Amino acid sequence: MEIMVMVAATVGSPFAPHDGSDGHDLAAAGSTRVTGYPVGAGRIDGTLTEDGEPTAVLLLMEEPALPGRTVRARPVALVHALRDGRPCPKLVCVPAHDANFAALTGVRALRAWHADEGTLATVLHRLDPAHHWRVEECEDPAAAEEFLTQARQAYARLTGCLE
């Protein structure tokens, strides 16, 4: 499944594969294997979640994206996060056709990129420091796609644009 993600902000992260599968040299100055790949916070227009907002996305990227840029992406996980104790689910996505992210196909692969629940919560806090974040669990792409399908249906019901 491919989606279009509208990027709102970007921060650095510790996320990078431990095994060199992205082809970057560990010793090279500025290597993303050392510094980590940037993560963009964004949304998917044409969707509506239970909190009345478009679906929120964390987007791993090779280069930071400027706010307002749209990126073609694919979901790799559904993150069940709490923001100040309230549910705030987020999709984790990667650029759809970027070879650096080809091996990122689910939660197990994310953990191999050092993207466990604690580290995801830290990145969420960096993107939105005014709130307390906790990540309870992550689910694989099938759950992310089902969540996205429900959010699209909710938007269609609200706008009267049923397909």
DSSP file with accessible surface (Angstrom, degrees, kcal/mol):
  #  RESIDUE AA STRUCTURE BP1 BP2  ACC     N-H-->O    O-->H-N    N-H-->O    O-->H-N    TCO  KAPPA ALPHA  PHI   PSI    X-CA   Y-CA   Z-CA
    1    1 A M              0   0   85      0, 0.0     2,-0.4     0, 0.0   144,-0.0   0.000 360.0 360.0 360.0 129.4    0.0    0.0    0.0
    2    2 A E        +     0   0   84     72,-0.1     2,-0.3    70,-0.0    72,-0.2  -0.894 360.0 177.6-109.1 143.5    1.3    3.4   -0.9
    3    3 A I  E     -A   73   0A   4     70,-2.8    70,-3.2    -2,-0.4     2,-0.5  -0.896  29.8-118.4-136.0 164.4    0.2    6.6    0.7
    4    4 A M  E     -A   72   0A  81     -2,-0.3     2,-0.5    68,-0.2    41,-0.3  -0.941  27.8-161.9-108.0 123.5    1.1   10.3    0.5
    5    5 A V  E     -A   71   0A   0     66,-2.8    66,-2.7    -2,-0.5     2,-0.7  -0.922  10.3-147.4-108.5 126.1    2.4   11.8    3.7
    6    6 A M  E     -AB  70  43A  40     37,-2.8    37,-1.8    -2,-0.5     2,-0.3  -0.841  22.4-139.2 -90.7 114.7    2.4   15.6    4.2
    7    7 A V  E     + B   0  42A   1     62,-2.9    61,-3.5    -2,-0.7    35,-0.3  -0.596  28.0 172.7 -79.9 133.3    5.5   16.4    6.4
    8    8 A A  E     -     0   0A  57     33,-3.6     2,-0.3     1,-0.4    34,-0.2   0.693  66.4  -4.2-107.9 -31.8    5.1   19.0    9.1
    9    9 A A  E     - B   0  41A  39     32,-1.6    32,-3.0    57,-0.1    -1,-0.4  -0.982  57.8-148.8-159.1 159.2    8.4   18.7   11.0
   10   10 A T  E     + B   0  40A  39     -2,-0.3     2,-0.3    30,-0.3    30,-0.2  -0.999  14.5 174.9-138.1 138.8   11.7   16.7   10.9
   11   11 A V  E     - B   0  39A  30     28,-2.5    28,-3.1    -2,-0.4     2,-0.1  -0.930  34.6-101.9-133.1 162.6   14.1   15.7   13.7
   12   12 A G        -     0   0   37     -2,-0.3    25,-0.1    26,-0.2    24,-0.1  -0.347  39.8-171.1 -75.4 162.6   17.2   13.6   13.9
   13   13 A S        -     0   0    6     22,-0.3   106,-0.0     2,-0.1    -1,-0.0  -0.967  36.7-120.8-148.3 166.0   16.9   10.1   15.3
   14   14 A P  S    S+     0   0   70      0, 0.0     2,-0.4     0, 0.0    22,-0.2   0.367  70.3 127.7 -87.2   5.3   19.2    7.2   16.4
   15   15 A F        +     0   0    1     22,-0.4    22,-3.1    20,-0.1    99,-0.2  -0.491  24.2 125.5 -73.5 121.6   17.4    4.9   13.9
   16   16 A A        -     0   0    4     97,-1.2     2,-0.1    -2,-0.4    17,-0.1  -0.928  63.6 -90.8-165.7 149.9   19.8    3.1   11.5
   17   17 A P    >   -     0   0    4      0, 0.0     3,-0.6     0, 0.0    96,-0.2  -0.420  25.2-146.0 -69.6 141.1   20.4   -0.6   10.7
   18   18 A H  T 3  S+     0   0  108     94,-1.3    95,-0.1     1,-0.2    94,-0.0   0.692  93.0  53.5 -77.1 -17.7   22.9   -2.4   12.8
   19   19 A D  T 3  S-     0   0  102     93,-0.1    -1,-0.2     0, 0.0    94,-0.0   0.370 108.8-110.6-106.1   5.4   24.2   -4.6   10.0
   20   20 A G    X   +     0   0   21     -3,-0.6     3,-2.1     1,-0.1    -2,-0.1   0.661  68.3 143.1  77.5  14.7   25.1   -2.1    7.3
   21   21 A S  T 3   +     0   0   64      1,-0.3    82,-0.1     2,-0.1    -1,-0.1   0.646  62.6  66.3 -67.2 -10.1   22.2   -3.2    5.1
   22   22 A D  T 3  S-     0   0    9      2,-0.1    -1,-0.3    -5,-0.1     3,-0.1   0.523 108.6-121.7 -87.5  -5.0   21.7    0.4    3.9
   23   23 A G    <   +     0   0   71     -3,-2.1     2,-0.3     1,-0.3    -2,-0.1   0.464  66.7 133.7  83.3   0.5   25.0    0.4    2.2
   24   24 A H        -     0   0   58      1,-0.1     2,-0.4     2,-0.0    -1,-0.3  -0.619  60.5-114.4 -86.9 146.0   26.5    3.4    4.1
   25   25 A D    >   -     0   0  102     -2,-0.3     3,-0.8     1,-0.1     8,-0.2  -0.632  14.0-146.1 -79.9 127.0   30.0    3.2    5.5
   26   26 A L  T 3  S+     0   0   93     -2,-0.4     5,-0.2     1,-0.2    -1,-0.1   0.854  98.4  48.6 -61.3 -33.1   30.1    3.2    9.3
   27   27 A A  T 3  S+     0   0   89      2,-0.1    -1,-0.2     3,-0.1     3,-0.1   0.635  84.5 110.3 -86.3 -13.0   33.3    5.1    9.4
   28   28 A A  S X  S-     0   0   44     -3,-0.8     3,-2.0     1,-0.1     6,-0.2  -0.381  80.2-103.3 -67.6 138.7   32.3    7.8    6.9
   29   29 A A  T 3  S+     0   0  107      1,-0.3    -1,-0.1    -2,-0.1    -4,-0.1  -0.383 106.3  10.5 -60.5 132.4   31.9   11.3    8.4
   30   30 A G  T 3  S+     0   0   64      1,-0.2    -1,-0.3    -2,-0.1    -2,-0.1   0.598  88.8 167.5  74.6  10.6   28.2   12.1    8.7
   31   31 A S    X>  -     0   0    8     -3,-2.0     4,-2.7     1,-0.2     3,-1.5  -0.301  41.7-135.3 -59.4 136.5   27.2    8.6    8.0
   32   32 A T  H 3> S+     0   0   18      1,-0.3     4,-1.9     2,-0.2    -1,-0.2   0.749 105.6  67.4 -66.7 -18.1   23.6    7.9    8.8
   33   33 A R  H 34 S+     0   0   53     -8,-0.2    -1,-0.3     2,-0.2    -7,-0.1   0.772 112.3  32.6 -68.7 -24.4   24.8    4.6   10.4
   34   34 A V  H <4 S+     0   0   95     -3,-1.5    -2,-0.2    -6,-0.2    -1,-0.1   0.856 131.0  31.3 -94.7 -46.8   26.5    6.8   13.0
   35   35 A T  H  < S-     0   0   84     -4,-2.7   -22,-0.3     1,-0.1    -3,-0.2   0.706 105.6-125.1 -90.1 -20.8   24.1    9.8   13.2
   36   36 A G     <  -     0   0    8     -4,-1.9   -20,-0.2    -5,-0.3    -3,-0.1   0.049  28.7 -71.8  91.0 155.6   20.8    8.0   12.4
   37   37 A Y        -     0   0    0    -22,-3.1   -22,-0.4   -25,-0.1    25,-0.2  -0.575  52.7-106.4 -82.2 144.7   18.1    8.7    9.8
   38   38 A P        -     0   0   13      0, 0.0    23,-2.5     0, 0.0     2,-0.5  -0.366  28.1-146.1 -66.9 152.7   15.9   11.7   10.1
   39   39 A V  E     -BC  11  60A   0    -28,-3.1   -28,-2.5    21,-0.2     2,-0.4  -0.988   8.2-155.4-122.4 127.1   12.3   11.2   11.2
   40   40 A G  E     -BC  10  59A   0     19,-3.2    19,-3.1    -2,-0.5     2,-0.5  -0.791   7.0-144.3 -99.0 143.5    9.5   13.4    9.9
   41   41 A A  E     +BC   9  58A  21    -32,-3.0   -33,-3.6    -2,-0.4   -32,-1.6  -0.905  42.0 135.0-100.7 134.5    6.2   14.0   11.6
   42   42 A G  E     -BC   7  57A  12     15,-2.4    15,-2.5    -2,-0.5     2,-0.3  -0.844  40.0-117.0-157.5-164.1    3.3   14.3    9.3
   43   43 A R  E     -BC   6  56A  96    -37,-1.8   -37,-2.8    -2,-0.3     2,-0.6  -0.939  16.6-124.0-146.1 164.9   -0.2   13.4    8.4
   44   44 A I  E >   - C   0  55A   4     11,-1.6    11,-0.7    -2,-0.3     3,-0.6  -0.958  30.6-141.4-115.3 109.9   -2.3   11.7    5.7
   45   45 A D  T 3  S+     0   0   89     -2,-0.6   -41,-0.2   -41,-0.3     3,-0.1  -0.295  83.4  42.2 -65.6 156.2   -5.0   13.9    4.3
   46   46 A G  T 3  S+     0   0   30      1,-0.3     2,-0.3   109,-0.1    -1,-0.2   0.698  97.5  99.5  78.5  18.6   -8.3   12.4    3.5
   47   47 A T    <   -     0   0    2     -3,-0.6     2,-0.3   108,-0.1    -1,-0.3  -0.927  51.9-163.3-131.2 159.0   -8.3   10.4    6.8
   48   48 A L        -     0   0   36    103,-1.4   106,-0.2    -2,-0.3   107,-0.2  -0.954   6.1-162.6-147.1 122.0   -9.9   10.9   10.2
   49   49 A T    >   -     0   0   22      4,-3.0     3,-2.3    -2,-0.3     4,-0.1  -0.426  43.5 -89.0 -96.5 178.1   -9.0    9.2   13.4
   50   50 A E  T 3  S+     0   0  210      1,-0.3    -1,-0.1     2,-0.1   101,-0.0   0.750 125.7  59.4 -60.8 -24.5  -11.0    8.9   16.7
   51   51 A D  T 3  S-     0   0   78      2,-0.2    -1,-0.3     3,-0.0    37,-0.0   0.399 119.3-109.0 -86.4   6.0   -9.5   12.2   17.9
   52   52 A G  S <  S+     0   0   45     -3,-2.3    -2,-0.1     1,-0.3    -1,-0.0   0.623  83.3 111.5  81.4  13.9  -11.0   14.0   14.9
   53   53 A E  S    S-     0   0  113      1,-0.1    -4,-3.0    -4,-0.1    -1,-0.3  -0.786  75.7 -91.4-115.5 160.6   -7.6   14.6   13.2
   54   54 A P        -     0   0   38      0, 0.0    -6,-0.2     0, 0.0    -9,-0.1  -0.290  64.1 -76.2 -62.4 157.7   -5.9   13.2   10.1
   55   55 A T  E     -C   44   0A   0    -11,-0.7   -11,-1.6    93,-0.1     2,-0.3  -0.339  51.6-131.9 -59.0 128.1   -3.8   10.0   10.6
   56   56 A A  E     -C   43   0A  22     33,-0.5    35,-2.5   -13,-0.2     2,-0.4  -0.630  25.2-164.9 -86.9 143.8   -0.5   10.9   12.2
   57   57 A V  E     -Cd  42  91A   0    -15,-2.5   -15,-2.4    -2,-0.3     2,-0.5  -0.968  23.2-155.0-133.1 141.5    2.7    9.5   10.7
   58   58 A L  E     -Cd  41  92A   3     33,-3.2    35,-3.0    -2,-0.4     2,-0.6  -0.986  25.9-163.7-106.5 123.2    6.3    9.1   11.7
   59   59 A L  E     -Cd  40  93A   0    -19,-3.1   -19,-3.2    -2,-0.5     2,-0.3  -0.936  11.1-149.2-118.0 112.6    8.3    9.0    8.4
   60   60 A L  E     +C   39   0A   1     33,-2.5     2,-0.3    -2,-0.6   -21,-0.2  -0.665  28.8 177.9 -76.0 134.2   11.9    7.7    8.3
   61   61 A M        -     0   0    6    -23,-2.5     4,-0.0    -2,-0.3    33,-0.0  -0.934  41.3-133.6-136.9 158.8   13.8    9.4    5.6
   62   62 A E  S    S+     0   0   56     -2,-0.3    -1,-0.1     1,-0.2   -23,-0.0   0.880  99.6  23.1 -77.6 -38.9   17.3    9.5    4.1
   63   63 A E  S    S-     0   0  130    -26,-0.1    -1,-0.2    -3,-0.1   -26,-0.0  -0.954  97.2 -97.2-124.1 147.0   17.3   13.3    4.1
   64   64 A P        -     0   0   81      0, 0.0     2,-0.4     0, 0.0   -54,-0.1  -0.284  38.5-138.3 -60.3 145.6   15.3   15.7    6.2
   65   65 A A        -     0   0    6    -56,-0.1     3,-0.1     4,-0.1     6,-0.0  -0.857  14.3-117.8-106.5 143.2   12.1   17.1    4.4
   66   66 A L    >   -     0   0  139     -2,-0.4     3,-2.0     1,-0.1   -59,-0.2  -0.500  43.9 -90.0 -73.4 146.0   11.0   20.6    4.6
   67   67 A P  T 3  S+     0   0   91      0, 0.0   -59,-0.2     0, 0.0    -1,-0.1  -0.291 115.2  31.8 -55.5 139.2    7.6   21.2    6.2
   68   68 A G  T 3  S+     0   0   49    -61,-3.5     2,-0.2     1,-0.3   -60,-0.1   0.232  86.6 129.9  94.4 -10.8    4.8   21.1    3.6
   69   69 A R    <   -     0   0  132     -3,-2.0   -62,-2.9   -62,-0.2     2,-0.5  -0.518  51.4-139.8 -76.2 141.4    6.6   18.5    1.4
   70   70 A T  E     -A    6   0A  61    -64,-0.2     2,-0.4    -2,-0.2   -64,-0.2  -0.874  17.9-166.8-102.6 133.1    4.6   15.5    0.3
   71   71 A V  E     -A    5   0A  13    -66,-2.7   -66,-2.8    -2,-0.5     2,-0.4  -0.977  21.7-129.7-124.2 130.2    6.4   12.1    0.3
   72   72 A R  E     +A    4   0A 127     -2,-0.4    24,-2.1   -68,-0.2    25,-0.3  -0.662  47.8 164.3 -74.8 124.9    5.1    8.9   -1.3
   73   73 A A  E     -AE   3  95A   0    -70,-3.2   -70,-2.8    -2,-0.4   -14,-0.0  -0.835  35.7-137.9-139.1 172.3    5.4    6.3    1.5
   74   74 A R  E     - E   0  94A  55     20,-2.4    20,-2.0    -2,-0.3     2,-0.2  -0.993  30.1-114.3-134.9 140.8    4.5    2.8    2.7
   75   75 A P  E     + E   0  93A   5      0, 0.0    18,-0.3     0, 0.0     3,-0.1  -0.528  31.0 171.9 -75.7 140.8    3.5    1.9    6.2
   76   76 A V  E     +     0   0A   0     16,-3.4     2,-0.3     1,-0.4    17,-0.2   0.493  65.0   4.0-120.1 -14.0    5.7   -0.5    8.2
   77   77 A A  E     - E   0  92A   0     15,-1.4    15,-2.8    63,-0.2     2,-0.5  -0.982  54.8-131.2-165.6 156.5    4.1   -0.4   11.6
   78   78 A L  E     -FE 139  91A   6     61,-2.2    61,-2.7    -2,-0.3     2,-0.5  -0.985  27.4-153.8-112.2 121.4    1.3    0.9   13.7
   79   79 A V  E     -FE 138  90A   0     11,-3.6    11,-2.2    -2,-0.5     2,-1.0  -0.866   5.8-151.7-100.2 124.1    2.5    2.5   17.0
   80   80 A H  E     +F  137   0A  51     57,-2.9    56,-2.9    -2,-0.5    57,-1.1  -0.829  32.9 170.4 -93.9  96.7    0.1    2.5   19.9
   81   81 A A  E     -F  135   0A   2     -2,-1.0     7,-3.1     7,-0.3     2,-0.5  -0.746  29.3-141.9-107.9 156.2    1.3    5.6   21.8
   82   82 A L  E     -FG 134  87A  21     52,-3.3    52,-1.9    -2,-0.3     2,-0.6  -0.982   8.5-162.8-115.1 128.6   -0.1    7.6   24.7
   83   83 A R  E >  S-FG 133  86A  79      3,-3.0     3,-1.9    -2,-0.5    50,-0.2  -0.965  84.4 -20.0-109.6 113.1    0.2   11.4   24.7
   84   84 A D  T 3  S-     0   0   82     48,-3.3    -1,-0.2    -2,-0.6    49,-0.1   0.865 130.3 -52.3  53.5  37.9   -0.4   12.6   28.3
   85   85 A G  T 3  S+     0   0   57     47,-0.4    -1,-0.3     1,-0.2    48,-0.1   0.389 117.2 110.6  84.7  -3.2   -2.1    9.3   29.0
   86   86 A R  E <  S-G   83   0A 191     -3,-1.9    -3,-3.0     1,-0.1    -1,-0.2  -0.844  78.6 -96.7-106.3 143.1   -4.5    9.4   26.0
   87   87 A P  E     +G   82   0A 103      0, 0.0    -5,-0.2     0, 0.0    -1,-0.1  -0.253  43.9 168.7 -58.3 135.0   -4.3    7.2   23.0
   88   88 A C        -     0   0    4     -7,-3.1    -7,-0.3    -9,-0.0    -6,-0.0  -0.582  16.3-164.5-147.0  74.9   -2.4    8.7   20.1
   89   89 A P        -     0   0   34      0, 0.0   -33,-0.5     0, 0.0     2,-0.3  -0.318   7.2-171.6 -66.6 148.6   -1.8    6.0   17.4
   90   90 A K  E     - E   0  79A  25    -11,-2.2   -11,-3.6   -35,-0.1     2,-0.3  -0.997  19.7-130.9-139.9 143.7    0.8    6.8   14.7
   91   91 A L  E     -dE  57  78A   0    -35,-2.5   -33,-3.2    -2,-0.3     2,-0.5  -0.737  15.9-144.4 -87.4 142.0    1.8    5.0   11.6
   92   92 A V  E     +dE  58  77A   0    -15,-2.8   -16,-3.4    -2,-0.3   -15,-1.4  -0.950  30.6 175.0-103.3 125.4    5.5    4.5   11.0
   93   93 A C  E     -dE  59  75A   0    -35,-3.0   -33,-2.5    -2,-0.5   -20,-0.0  -0.863  21.1-157.5-128.2 163.2    6.3    4.8    7.3
   94   94 A V  E     - E   0  74A   0    -20,-2.0   -20,-2.4    -2,-0.3   -33,-0.1  -0.926  46.0 -76.7-132.6 157.6    9.3    4.8    5.0
   95   95 A P  E >   - E   0  73A  19      0, 0.0     3,-1.0     0, 0.0   -22,-0.3  -0.325  45.8-127.9 -55.6 136.5    9.7    6.3    1.5
   96   96 A A  T 3  S+     0   0   15    -24,-2.1   -23,-0.1     1,-0.2   -25,-0.0   0.830  97.7  24.0 -61.6 -36.9    7.9    3.9   -0.9
   97   97 A H  T 3  S+     0   0  149    -25,-0.3     2,-0.6     3,-0.0    -1,-0.2   0.037  84.8 123.1-124.3  29.3   10.7    3.4   -3.4
   98   98 A D    X   -     0   0   38     -3,-1.0     3,-1.9     1,-0.1     4,-0.2  -0.825  50.9-150.9 -95.6 118.3   13.9    4.1   -1.5
   99   99 A A  G >  S+     0   0   87     -2,-0.6     3,-1.4     1,-0.3     4,-0.3   0.777  91.9  69.4 -60.0 -27.0   16.3    1.1   -1.6
  100  100 A N  G 3  S+     0   0   27      1,-0.3    -1,-0.3     2,-0.1     3,-0.2   0.755 106.9  38.9 -61.7 -24.1   17.7    2.1    1.8
  101  101 A F  G X  S+     0   0    0     -3,-1.9     3,-1.4    -6,-0.1    -1,-0.3   0.263  81.5 107.7-110.6  10.8   14.4    1.1    3.4
  102  102 A A  T <  S+     0   0   66     -3,-1.4    -1,-0.1     1,-0.3    -2,-0.1   0.849  80.1  51.6 -59.3 -34.8   13.6   -2.0    1.4
  103  103 A A  T 3  S+     0   0   62     -4,-0.3     2,-1.3    -3,-0.2    -1,-0.3   0.592  83.9  97.6 -81.2  -8.9   14.4   -4.3    4.3
  104  104 A L    <   +     0   0    0     -3,-1.4   -10,-0.1     1,-0.2     3,-0.1  -0.673  40.4 140.1 -82.2  98.3   12.1   -2.4    6.7
  105  105 A T        -     0   0   92     -2,-1.3     2,-0.3     1,-0.2    -1,-0.2   0.337  62.4 -23.8-124.3   4.8    9.0   -4.5    6.4
  106  106 A G  S  > S-     0   0    5     34,-0.1     4,-2.1    -3,-0.1    -1,-0.2  -0.991  85.3 -53.6 171.3-170.9    7.6   -4.7   10.0
  107  107 A V  H  > S+     0   0   12     -2,-0.3     4,-2.4     1,-0.2     5,-0.2   0.890 124.0  54.8 -63.1 -42.1    8.2   -4.4   13.7
  108  108 A R  H  > S+     0   0  219      1,-0.2     4,-1.6     2,-0.2    -1,-0.2   0.932 110.5  46.9 -59.6 -42.9   11.1   -6.9   13.8
  109  109 A A  H  > S+     0   0   19      1,-0.2     4,-0.8     2,-0.2    -1,-0.2   0.889 109.0  55.0 -67.0 -37.1   13.0   -4.9   11.2
  110  110 A L  H ><>S+     0   0    3     -4,-2.1     5,-2.4     1,-0.2     3,-1.0   0.921 106.2  51.3 -61.2 -42.1   12.3   -1.7   13.0
  111  111 A R  H ><5S+     0   0  112     -4,-2.4     3,-1.7     1,-0.3    -1,-0.2   0.863 104.0  57.4 -64.6 -33.2   13.8   -3.1   16.2
  112  112 A A  H 3<5S+     0   0   34     -4,-1.6   -94,-1.3     1,-0.3    -1,-0.3   0.726 104.1  53.9 -67.9 -18.6   16.9   -4.1   14.1
  113  113 A W  T <<5S-     0   0    8     -3,-1.0   -97,-1.2    -4,-0.8    -1,-0.3   0.138 125.7-106.0 -96.1  15.6   17.1   -0.4   13.3
  114  114 A H  T < 5S+     0   0   93     -3,-1.7     2,-0.8   -99,-0.2    -3,-0.2   0.758  80.3 135.1  67.2  25.4   17.1    0.5   17.0
  115  115 A A      < +     0   0    3     -5,-2.4    -1,-0.2    -6,-0.1    -3,-0.1  -0.532  25.7 150.1-103.8  65.3   13.5    1.7   16.8
  116  116 A D     >  -     0   0   67     -2,-0.8     4,-2.6    -5,-0.2     5,-0.2  -0.298  63.9 -88.8 -86.3 179.7   12.0    0.0   19.9
  117  117 A E  H  > S+     0   0   45      1,-0.2     4,-2.2     2,-0.2    18,-0.2   0.897 125.5  48.8 -59.8 -43.2    9.2    1.4   22.0
  118  118 A G  H  > S+     0   0   48      2,-0.2     4,-1.9     1,-0.2    -1,-0.2   0.915 113.2  46.2 -64.7 -43.1   11.4    3.4   24.3
  119  119 A T  H  > S+     0   0   31      2,-0.2     4,-2.3     1,-0.2    -2,-0.2   0.892 110.4  53.7 -69.0 -37.1   13.3    5.0   21.4
  120  120 A L  H  X S+     0   0    1     -4,-2.6     4,-2.6     1,-0.2    -1,-0.2   0.920 107.6  51.5 -61.4 -41.3   10.1    5.8   19.5
  121  121 A A  H  X S+     0   0   15     -4,-2.2     4,-2.3    -5,-0.2    -2,-0.2   0.903 108.4  51.8 -62.7 -38.5    8.8    7.6   22.6
  122  122 A T  H  X S+     0   0   85     -4,-1.9     4,-2.0     2,-0.2    -1,-0.2   0.924 110.5  47.5 -63.4 -43.1   12.0    9.6   22.8
  123  123 A V  H  X S+     0   0    0     -4,-2.3     4,-2.0     2,-0.2    -2,-0.2   0.916 110.0  52.8 -65.3 -41.4   11.6   10.7   19.1
  124  124 A L  H  X S+     0   0    2     -4,-2.6     4,-1.9     1,-0.2    -1,-0.2   0.915 109.0  50.3 -60.0 -40.8    7.9   11.5   19.7
  125  125 A H  H  < S+     0   0   87     -4,-2.3    -1,-0.2     1,-0.2    -2,-0.2   0.886 107.8  52.9 -65.3 -37.3    9.0   13.7   22.6
  126  126 A R  H  < S+     0   0  130     -4,-2.0    -1,-0.2     1,-0.2    -2,-0.2   0.870 113.0  44.6 -64.9 -35.2   11.6   15.5   20.4
  127  127 A L  H  < S+     0   0   36     -4,-2.0    -2,-0.2     1,-0.2    -1,-0.2   0.796 133.2  18.5 -76.8 -29.7    8.9   16.2   17.9
  128  128 A D    ><  +     0   0   46     -4,-1.9     3,-1.5    -5,-0.2    -1,-0.2  -0.595  68.5 168.8-143.7  75.1    6.3   17.3   20.5
  129  129 A P  T 3   +     0   0   84      0, 0.0    -4,-0.1     0, 0.0    -3,-0.1   0.617  66.8  76.6 -71.9  -9.2    8.1   18.2   23.8
  130  130 A A  T 3  S+     0   0   86      2,-0.0     2,-0.3    -5,-0.0    -5,-0.1   0.565  95.4  57.4 -76.0  -6.1    5.1   19.9   25.4
  131  131 A H  S <  S-     0   0   59     -3,-1.5     2,-0.5    -6,-0.2    -3,-0.1  -0.864  82.8-117.4-125.9 158.3    3.6   16.4   26.0
  132  132 A H        -     0   0  124     -2,-0.3   -48,-3.3     2,-0.0     2,-0.4  -0.822  35.9-160.6 -92.6 128.2    4.6   13.2   27.9
  133  133 A W  E     +F   83   0A  15     -2,-0.5     2,-0.3   -50,-0.2   -50,-0.2  -0.895  17.3 173.2-114.9 141.5    4.8   10.3   25.5
  134  134 A R  E     -F   82   0A 130    -52,-1.9   -52,-3.3    -2,-0.4     2,-0.6  -0.984  19.7-148.4-142.0 133.1    4.8    6.5   26.1
  135  135 A V  E     -F   81   0A  14     -2,-0.3   -54,-0.2   -54,-0.3     3,-0.1  -0.912  13.3-178.1-102.6 121.3    4.7    3.8   23.5
  136  136 A E  E     -     0   0A 107    -56,-2.9     2,-0.3    -2,-0.6    -1,-0.2   0.872  60.7 -26.1 -86.4 -43.4    2.8    0.7   24.6
  137  137 A E  E     -F   80   0A 100    -57,-1.1   -57,-2.9   -20,-0.1     2,-0.4  -0.984  49.5-132.0-163.5 166.6    3.3   -1.5   21.6
  138  138 A C  E     -F   79   0A  17     -2,-0.3     2,-0.3   -59,-0.2   -59,-0.2  -0.979  18.1-159.1-127.3 141.6    3.9   -1.7   17.8
  139  139 A E  E     -F   78   0A  73    -61,-2.7   -61,-2.2    -2,-0.4     5,-0.1  -0.853  25.2 -99.6-118.8 159.6    2.0   -3.8   15.3
  140  140 A D    >>  -     0   0   87     -2,-0.3     4,-1.6   -63,-0.2     3,-1.0  -0.032  46.6 -85.3 -72.4 174.1    3.0   -5.0   11.8
  141  141 A P  H 3> S+     0   0   27      0, 0.0     4,-2.9     0, 0.0     5,-0.2   0.787 122.6  63.4 -54.3 -33.3    2.0   -3.4    8.5
  142  142 A A  H 3> S+     0   0   76      1,-0.2     4,-2.2     2,-0.2     5,-0.2   0.921 105.9  45.0 -60.3 -42.1   -1.3   -5.3    8.2
  143  143 A A  H <> S+     0   0   22     -3,-1.0     4,-2.5     2,-0.2    -1,-0.2   0.889 112.4  52.4 -67.4 -38.4   -2.6   -3.5   11.4
  144  144 A A  H  X S+     0   0    0     -4,-1.6     4,-2.4     2,-0.2    -2,-0.2   0.924 110.4  47.5 -62.9 -43.1   -1.3   -0.2   10.0
  145  145 A E  H  X S+     0   0   65     -4,-2.9     4,-2.5     2,-0.2    -2,-0.2   0.900 111.8  49.8 -67.5 -37.8   -3.1   -0.7    6.7
  146  146 A E  H  X S+     0   0  100     -4,-2.2     4,-2.4    -5,-0.2    -2,-0.2   0.920 110.7  50.2 -65.5 -42.8   -6.3   -1.7    8.6
  147  147 A F  H  X S+     0   0   39     -4,-2.5     4,-2.1     1,-0.2    -2,-0.2   0.925 111.9  48.3 -59.2 -43.8   -6.1    1.4   10.8
  148  148 A L  H  X S+     0   0    0     -4,-2.4     4,-2.4     2,-0.2    -2,-0.2   0.902 108.6  53.1 -66.7 -39.5   -5.6    3.5    7.7
  149  149 A T  H  X S+     0   0   47     -4,-2.5     4,-2.3     1,-0.2    -1,-0.2   0.934 110.2  48.1 -61.0 -44.0   -8.6    1.9    5.9
  150  150 A Q  H  X S+     0   0  101     -4,-2.4     4,-2.4     1,-0.2    -1,-0.2   0.897 110.5  51.5 -64.4 -38.5  -10.8    2.7    8.9
  151  151 A A  H  X S+     0   0    5     -4,-2.1     4,-1.9     2,-0.2  -103,-1.4   0.879 109.9  49.5 -67.7 -35.8   -9.5    6.3    9.0
  152  152 A R  H  X S+     0   0   96     -4,-2.4     4,-2.4  -105,-0.2    -2,-0.2   0.905 111.3  49.2 -67.7 -41.0  -10.3    6.7    5.3
  153  153 A Q  H  X S+     0   0  101     -4,-2.3     4,-2.6     2,-0.2    -2,-0.2   0.902 109.2  52.2 -65.1 -39.6  -13.8    5.4    5.8
  154  154 A A  H  X S+     0   0   24     -4,-2.4     4,-2.2  -106,-0.2    -1,-0.2   0.912 110.8  48.1 -62.7 -41.2  -14.4    7.7    8.8
  155  155 A Y  H  X S+     0   0   96     -4,-1.9     4,-2.5     2,-0.2     6,-0.3   0.925 111.1  50.7 -64.1 -43.2  -13.3   10.7    6.6
  156  156 A A  H  X>S+     0   0   13     -4,-2.4     4,-1.4     1,-0.2     5,-1.2   0.905 110.3  49.2 -63.3 -40.8  -15.6    9.5    3.8
  157  157 A R  H  <5S+     0   0  156     -4,-2.6    -1,-0.2     2,-0.2    -2,-0.2   0.915 113.3  47.3 -63.5 -42.4  -18.6    9.2    6.2
  158  158 A L  H  <5S+     0   0  127     -4,-2.2    -2,-0.2     1,-0.2    -1,-0.2   0.901 119.5  37.5 -66.8 -40.5  -18.0   12.7    7.6
  159  159 A T  H  <5S-     0   0   57     -4,-2.5    -1,-0.2    -5,-0.2    -2,-0.2   0.565 105.6-121.6 -90.8  -8.9  -17.6   14.4    4.3
  160  160 A G  T  <5S+     0   0   63     -4,-1.4     2,-0.3    -5,-0.2    -3,-0.2   0.679  74.6 127.4  77.4  15.1  -20.3   12.4    2.4
  161  161 A C      < +     0   0   83     -5,-1.2    -4,-0.2    -6,-0.3    -1,-0.1  -0.315  32.4 167.4-100.8  49.2  -17.7   11.2   -0.1
  162  162 A L              0   0  122     -2,-0.3    -9,-0.0    -6,-0.3    -5,-0.0  -0.409 360.0 360.0 -66.3 137.9  -18.4    7.5    0.2
  163  163 A E              0   0  235     -2,-0.1    -1,-0.1   -10,-0.0    -2,-0.0  -0.511 360.0 360.0 -86.9 360.0  -16.8    5.4   -2.5
